[in-house]
Amino acid sequence: MARTLEWKVRVHLFEEDTATKAHVVLDTGTATLTGRGTARCGPRDPDVPEIGDELAVSRAMHDLAQQLARTAAGDLEGVREALRRSARMTA
C-alpha cells in the first residue's frame, strides 16, 4: 500500500538565565509530541551561543525520538492485543 504523509516539525529555541532551552514539536496531523532539551554554558566554556543551540536541539530531538518510539510500541501492543481478542472470539 503506497501512501504519502507530511509530518511537521517546529524547533523553538530560547534563553533562560544561563541555559539554552529547545522545544521540538512534531505534528503528525493526528497527534502532537514535544521533545525538550537544555544546554548550559559552563564557567570555563567559551561563550559560543550556536553550540548551546545545537546541544539543546539535539537533546530535544533525542527526547522526541524516545517519545515517538514509546508511542509506536504502545500502538503496536494495542493492535496485537486486538488481534488476540479477535482470534479468541472466532475460535
Sequence and secondary structure as in RCSB ss.txt:
>XXXX:A:sequence
MARTLEWKVRVHLFEEDTATKAHVVLDTGTATLTGRGTARCGPRDPDVPEIGDELAVSRAMHDLAQQLARTAAGD
LEGVREALRRSARMTA
>XXXX:A:secstr
       EEEEEEEEETTEEEEEEEEE SS EEEEEEEEE  TTS   HHHHHHHHHHHHHHHHHHHHHHHHHHH
HHHHHHHHHHHHHHH 
